[in-house]
Amino acid sequence: MKIVSLTPSATEIIASLDLSDNLVGCSHECNFPEEIKEKLKVTSSKIRPSLSMSEIDNFVKESQENNLDIYEINQNMLANIQPDYLVTQGLCDVCAITEGQVEQVLKRLINESGKVTKVLSLSGSSIEQIIKDIKRLGHEFDRVAQAEEIIGTANKTIQDMMAFSKTGKSILFLEWVDPFFGPGHWVPEQIMLAGFDSALGLPGQHSEEIPPSLIRTINPDYIVVGCCGFGLEDNKRIGESLYSNVHLRGLKAILDHNVYAFDADSYFSRPTLRILEGVNQL
């Protein structure tokens, strides 16, 4: 069985089901667990690494307005692999290959070989949905026992977290800072499981751009910088910059030096059960 994953979260789940050897290709962003880093990369990004946050935001918005792809699939590479499964996502067109791109690739695969590749699209927008995606892949790949063990451990962890004492303090979680974006999908759940109030965002909803005036109105106790796809060092640098941001001047979190940065790429941005470690870190 040959599997190609087009999104980091799917790659993590596949590896957790003891299927790393079956993973013959993955996306350019797949970097966990360690053995995945040597896998064939079948996608690439059109976003230049030198762009600033505002430039990235503009690039993404212009691409969406003009119906242009942000990422590319190496169709020749996939044609050579001839995978039995393509695992993708239908959650966010900004984060990974779109379902429309996958459809175009499938046409070429079928035309060249006559073989039908099965597509599995994950859509975990909440903790419950992430668990359902794990269960689904467990059944599809004949790894039911492994999936049930992973889910059982996660449910026990969640139950323990629900007993955390409530702080009565609010967190504004920023998934982007230029412009500002509030938390989406599972992040409000992470905040609530950690015992805090999420100043913005509801579980399952998309992250949305927020004006500085709204942040000043909220005046949260804490600001958390977890810019989507960024690691700890980048988010620490971004977090430091908030103390001199004119829009945030005078806020409680700024005056009290309560701005915190996290490794969002590992523990907040991806719909995998590593988000439970993100809860512990919060």
N, C-alpha and C positions, 0 to 999 in steps of 0.2 A: 504494500500500500504506500503510494507516494502522495505526500501532502505538501501543498504550498500555502503559506500564510501571508496575507497581504496587510496585516496589522499587528503591532507589537503585543496587544492584549491577547489576541488569538494564539500567538506564538507562545506566550507564557503559559496559557491554559493547556495547550497541546503538550508542552514540555512537562507540565505537572502531572499529566496523565501517562507519563513514561513513553512518550511517542517521539522523543527527540531524534531517534534514528530514522523515523519515517518522514521527518521534516526535511525535504530536499531543496527547499527554497523559502525565503522570507523577505520581508520588506527591509529597506535601508535603515529603518529606525529600530529594528529588532536588536536588542542588546542584552536581554536577560532570558534565561540564566546564562552563565558564562559560556557554555558550549555552543550557544546559538550564534555567538559572534563570528564563528568561522563558516557559517552556512552561506550558501549562494544568495546574493541579494538581487532580487528581481524587480525592484522599484527604485526610483530616484526622485528627488525633489527639484522643482524649478525655483525654489526660494534660495537666493544666494545667501551664504552664511554671513556675509559682511553687512547685511541689512540691519538697520536699527528696528526697534519694536514698532515704531510708527510706520516705517517703510514696509515692514512685513504686513502690518494691518492694511495699509493701502494696496499692497500687491494682492492680498487675498480678496479684498473687496472688489478691486478692478477685475480680477479673474472671474469672480462669481457674476458680476454684472455683464461680462462679455462671454459668459458660458465657456470659459477656458479652464482646462485642468491644471491643478496645482502640482500634481505628482504624475509620474510616467511609469508605465509598466513595460518592461523589456519583453516584447512579444516573441522575439526570436528565441530568447532564453526559455520562455514557457513552452514554446512549440517543441524545443529539444527535450525538455523535461517530460512533457505529456503527463501531467499529474492526474491522479485519480480524484483528488479533492483540491478545490480552491476555497480557502476560508477567508472571508472578508468581513466588512462591517457596514451597517446601514445607519450608524449613529451620527456621524459628523463628516461632512464633505471637506472640512478644513483640516481634519486630522489624518486622513489616509485616502487611499484609492477609493473612488466612488463606485457604486453598483453599476452605473452606466458604463464606466470604463471596463469593468469585468465582463459585461455583456458583449462588448466589442471584441475582447480577447477570446471569449468562448467561440464566437463565430469563426475566428481564424483557426482555433484548435480543432474544431469539428471539420472545417473545410479541408484541412491538411491531412488529417489522420482518420477521420470517421469515428474517432473515439469521443465519448461523451464524458466530460469532466463534471463532477458534481460540485455545485457551489453551495457553501454554507455561509449565511450572513448572520453575524452576531449583532445584537442590538441592546446590550446591557446598559440601560440608562439609570438604573438604581441598584442597590445591593441585591434586592430580590431578583432582578433581571439578570445580574451577573451570575448568580447561583443557578438560575435556569439555563443560562448558556453553558455552564460547566456540565450540568446534567445532560443537556442535549448532546454535547460532543462526546460525553462518556458513552451514551447509548449508540451514537453513530459509529464510533471507533471501537466498539466492544471493550470499553474500559469502564464498565458500570461500577465495579467494586472500588476502583481508584477514585472515581468521581464521588461516590457516596461517602468515602472516607474523608475526602477533602471538604465536602459540604458539611458533614457531621462536625468536623473540627471547627469550621467557620461558624456554624450556628451556635456552638457552645461558647465560642469567643464573643459573639454578638450578645448572647444572653448575659455573660459576665459584664460586658461593657454597659449594658442597660442598667446595671446596678451602680454605675459611677455616680457620685454625688453631683448635683447640679450646682454650678458656680453662680448662676444669675448674671454672668458676664456675657457680653456680646462680642462676636468675632465678625469682622468684615474680611472675607477671603477674596483676594484679588487674583483672578486667573490671567490678567493682563493689566499693564499699567499705563500704556501709551498707545491708545486711550485706555481708560479704566474699564475692566469687565468684571462683573460680579461672579459668584459661584453658580455652577450648574450641575445637572445630573445627580451623581451620588455625593458630591462634596457637602451640600447642606446636611445630609445624613451623617457624614463623618463628624461634622461639627457638633451635631446634637448628641451623637453617641459619646463624644468626648466630654459632654457635660456643659456645653456652651450653647448660647442662642446664636443662630445664624442671622446676622443683621440683614442679609438679602438672600434671595433665592429659595426655591422650593424643590424638594426631591423630584428628580425626573425631568425637570425643565432645562432648556438650553441656557448656557451662560449668555448674558446680555450686556451690551455696552451701557455704562452708567455715567451720568454727568457728575462733575465734581460737586455741584450744588447738592446732589442727593447724599453724597458721602458726608458733607458738612452737616446736613440735616440729621443723618443717622448718628454721627459722632460716636463711633464704636469704642468699646473698651480696648480691643486689640485689633490690629491689622495684620493679616497673614498674607505674605507674598508667596504664591504658589503658581507662578506663571506657567501656562500649559506647555509641557514638553521640556521645561528647563530643569537643570539639576540644581544642587544645593548652592554651589559657588556663584552661579549666575544669579540665582534668586537672592542671595545675600547681598550681592552688589546692587541689585535693583532695590532691595529693601532699604539699604543705606541711603539711596538717592531720594527716598520718600521724605526724609527728614528736612530736605531743602526744597521740597516741592511746594510752590506757592499756593497751590489749590488746597493743600492739607494743613497749612499753617494754623496753629491754635487748636487743632483737634486733640482730644483727650489722649488718644493712643500715641500721638506724636510727642506731646508734652511729657508724658510718663515713660517715654522710650519703650513702648509696648508694640513694636513692629517686629515680627518674626518671619524668618524665611525657612523654607523646606525644600527637600528634593521632590519636586512635583512630578518629574518624569517617572520616578519609581513608585511613589506612594499616593498620588492624588490624580494624575492626568489619565491614567489607564484603567479601564474597567476590568480589573482583576482583583483577587482577594488580598493582594498586597495593600489595598486601601485600608484594610483593618490595622496594619502596622502604622499607616498614616494617622489613624484615630489614636493609637497609643502615643505617637509623637506629639499630637495636639494636646 
